[in-house]
Structure formats: structure tokens, C-alpha cells
Amino acid sequence: MTPQDPNDIPDQIDFDDLEAAMRDARRRFIAAFPKRSDSIGLMLSVVATLGVRGPIGPLRQIVHRTAGLAGTLGFPGVSTKAIALEKMLDGVETGAFDPSLANMLFDDMEQAFTGDLGNPPEWVGTAQSAGSNRLVMVVEDDEDQREVVCINLRAAGYVAVPVPAGDLVMEVARAQHPDLILLDANIPGLDGYAVYRQLKTDAELAGTPVLLTTVGASLDNRMAGLMLGADDYITKPFSPQELLARMDRLLR
């Protein structure tokens, strides 16, 4: 078993703009953390069952890398818990490994991520001000994609409101008064195009900018979106940087 360890920092850092490179690396770390955490949790459960016959080497590697990246990129709580977990893994070979305590440390590491995310270091502050606490509704049925997008938006200073289904959009939008709606065009049930029509024919919400998203967009559905008056259209997969740039343009 190999760890899921996305390439979340570049091999070469531009030292002429070190802060920008660090902020970019931090955004990648944030986006990759849910899958990274899932990988650690899965391998930890296997090691707890199989001991030295489990994937102890790959697990040590991803925990060690997480500790180093987290400490460098402004996640001290995550780094501290990952270091403690790495030390505990040394006890697998000697029989001193305590699976229940290791799982507690793993849970603490995940909780520390949320805490660290809300208390960024000073060098992140200038980048995070872009969102200026503006509220963005994220309409996406896929739980993992929704979580990753919300994490990136919050890291950029936005208030992200996740919405899992199209038939909930109008109710949430009227209650929350979002500054922008990120809308999956291909959401099951009441799809994004139907939701868009409802938004743009509602007197209270018609002026709210909407950024439509879809997978593998063709010219036809691009035109369908634009004919509806879509404010902008972005095709998955998209990078956090591209998404933030499109949102910034709409909000200006």
C-alpha cells in the first residue's frame, strides 16, 4: 500500500517571491489534507490490525512528511500531533504500540487542522484578505469536492456555505444573502441550469453573481449557460488559483 501524498509543494521555490511561493504551497497543503488524512487513517487501521506486517514504512513516511509540511506552512497543531504519532509508530516493532492512543492522536491531528486553519500566521494575512469575509454558497453534491472547495475558500478569507442539493439553493440563498454562488451545473435532481433560472427570476436574488461549474464542458452546454446569462463558467477540474481569480473578477 502506498500513501496518497499529493505533490502539494513545488520542487523549486521562487526565492524572489518567497511569501507568494509559501502561500501557494499552503493552499496546496490545505486542498490535499482531507485525502492525506484519509490515507493516514486507513493505513493506521491496517497497522493496528497487522502490526509489523502492515504498511508501517509508508505510514511513517506520510506522517513524517505531514509533520514537516504542517510546521513549515503554518499548521503548528497538526505538526505537533503528527510528530507525536510518528514517535508512537516506533513502538510497532517493539510491541509497545497502543492502537487506541494512536487513533486518539490521529483524531487530535484532524481537529488541530481546523484550529490551525482559523489562526493563520502573519505572512498569510495579506493573501487571506482577498475574501474580506464575503459569503459564498458552494452548491456541489460530491462531499469530497464540496469540502475541498470550502476549505480553500475559507483559507482565502471567504465565508463558505456548503449546499449539497439544488432544491435547497433558493431557501439557503434567501436566508444567507450570499455575495456569490458557486453552482454545479450537473448536480443531480434539480440541476444547476434549473436552479440558475430560479435565481435569475427572483427579484431578491437576481443580482447575485453565479459561477457555473461542470465536468468536461462542451460548446453546447457552455452556450446554454451563457444564454441563461451566466456571469461566468468554469470547467472541472480547476485549480484553487483559477477559481479564486474568477471569483475575484466577478465580485469586483
Backbone hydrogen bonds, N-H to C=O, Kabsch-Sander energy under -0.5 kcal/mol:
donor,donor_aa,acceptor,acceptor_aa,energy
5,D,3,P,-1.2
8,D,6,P,-2.0
13,I,11,D,-0.5
15,F,13,I,-1.1
17,D,14,D,-1.4
18,L,15,F,-0.7
21,A,17,D,-2.0
22,M,18,L,-2.6
23,R,19,E,-2.6
24,D,20,A,-2.2
25,A,21,A,-2.4
26,R,22,M,-2.4
27,R,23,R,-2.3
28,R,24,D,-2.0
29,F,25,A,-2.3
30,I,26,R,-2.5
31,A,27,R,-2.4
32,A,28,R,-2.1
33,F,29,F,-1.3
36,R,32,A,-2.5
37,S,33,F,-3.2
38,D,34,P,-2.1
39,S,35,K,-2.2
40,I,36,R,-2.1
41,G,37,S,-2.7
42,L,38,D,-2.4
43,M,39,S,-2.5
44,L,40,I,-2.5
45,S,41,G,-1.8
46,V,42,L,-1.6
47,V,43,M,-2.6
48,A,44,L,-2.3
49,T,45,S,-1.1
50,L,46,V,-3.3
51,G,47,V,-2.5
53,R,50,L,-1.6
54,G,51,G,-2.1
56,I,54,G,-2.3
59,L,55,P,-2.1
60,R,56,I,-2.6
61,Q,57,G,-2.3
62,I,58,P,-2.3
63,V,59,L,-2.3
64,H,60,R,-2.9
65,R,61,Q,-2.4
66,T,62,I,-2.2
67,A,63,V,-2.3
68,G,64,H,-2.0
69,L,65,R,-2.8
70,A,66,T,-2.7
71,G,67,A,-1.9
72,T,68,G,-1.8
73,L,69,L,-2.5
74,G,71,G,-0.5
75,F,70,A,-3.2
79,S,75,F,-2.2
80,T,76,P,-2.5
81,K,77,G,-2.0
82,A,78,V,-2.5
83,I,79,S,-2.5
84,A,80,T,-1.9
85,L,81,K,-2.2
86,E,82,A,-2.5
87,K,83,I,-2.2
88,M,84,A,-1.8
89,L,85,L,-1.7
90,D,86,E,-0.7
90,D,87,K,-0.9
91,G,88,M,-1.7
92,V,89,L,-1.7
95,G,91,G,-1.0
95,G,92,V,-0.5
96,A,91,G,-1.6
97,F,91,G,-1.3
102,A,98,D,-2.4
103,N,99,P,-2.4
104,M,100,S,-1.7
105,L,101,L,-2.2
106,F,102,A,-2.2
107,D,103,N,-2.5
108,D,104,M,-2.3
109,M,105,L,-2.2
110,E,106,F,-1.9
111,Q,107,D,-2.1
112,A,108,D,-2.4
113,F,109,M,-1.4
114,T,110,E,-1.1
115,G,111,Q,-1.8
116,D,112,A,-3.2
117,L,113,F,-2.3
118,G,114,T,-1.3
119,N,116,D,-1.2
124,V,121,P,-1.7
125,G,121,P,-0.6
125,G,122,E,-1.3
126,T,122,E,-0.5
127,A,124,V,-0.7
128,Q,124,V,-2.1
129,S,125,G,-1.2
130,A,127,A,-1.3
131,G,128,Q,-1.1
131,G,156,A,-1.9
132,S,128,Q,-0.6
133,N,157,G,-2.1
134,R,131,G,-2.5
136,V,159,V,-3.0
137,M,180,L,-2.1
138,V,161,V,-2.6
139,V,137,M,-0.7
139,V,182,L,-3.2
140,E,138,V,-0.9
140,E,163,V,-1.9
143,E,141,D,-0.5
146,R,142,D,-2.6
147,E,143,E,-2.3
148,V,144,D,-2.5
149,V,145,Q,-2.5
150,C,146,R,-2.3
151,I,147,E,-2.4
152,N,148,V,-2.2
153,L,149,V,-2.4
154,R,150,C,-2.6
155,A,151,I,-2.1
156,A,152,N,-1.2
157,G,154,R,-1.4
158,Y,153,L,-2.6
159,V,134,R,-3.0
160,A,158,Y,-0.7
161,V,136,V,-2.8
163,V,138,V,-2.8
166,G,188,P,-0.6
168,L,165,A,-1.3
169,V,166,G,-1.3
172,V,168,L,-2.3
173,A,169,V,-3.1
174,R,170,M,-2.3
175,A,171,E,-1.4
176,Q,172,V,-2.9
177,H,173,A,-2.5
179,D,135,L,-2.5
180,L,135,L,-1.3
181,I,209,P,-2.1
182,L,137,M,-3.3
183,L,181,I,-0.7
183,L,211,L,-2.3
184,D,139,V,-1.9
184,D,182,L,-0.5
185,A,183,L,-0.6
185,A,213,T,-3.6
187,I,184,D,-1.1
191,D,189,G,-1.1
192,G,185,A,-1.1
193,Y,185,A,-0.7
195,V,191,D,-2.3
196,Y,192,G,-2.7
197,R,193,Y,-2.0
198,Q,194,A,-1.9
199,L,195,V,-2.5
200,K,196,Y,-2.6
201,T,197,R,-1.0
202,D,199,L,-1.1
203,A,201,T,-0.6
206,A,202,D,-2.1
208,T,205,L,-2.1
211,L,181,I,-2.7
212,L,210,V,-0.7
212,L,232,D,-2.1
213,T,183,L,-2.6
214,T,234,I,-1.3
216,G,236,K,-1.0
222,R,218,S,-1.9
223,M,219,L,-2.5
224,A,220,D,-2.3
225,G,221,N,-2.0
226,L,222,R,-2.5
227,M,223,M,-3.0
228,L,224,A,-1.2
229,G,226,L,-1.3
230,A,225,G,-2.1
231,D,210,V,-0.8
232,D,210,V,-1.0
234,I,212,L,-2.7
236,K,214,T,-3.6
243,L,239,S,-2.3
244,L,240,P,-2.6
245,A,241,Q,-2.1
246,R,242,E,-2.4
247,M,243,L,-2.5
248,D,244,L,-2.5
249,R,245,A,-2.0
250,L,246,R,-2.1
251,L,247,M,-2.7
252,R,248,D,-1.5
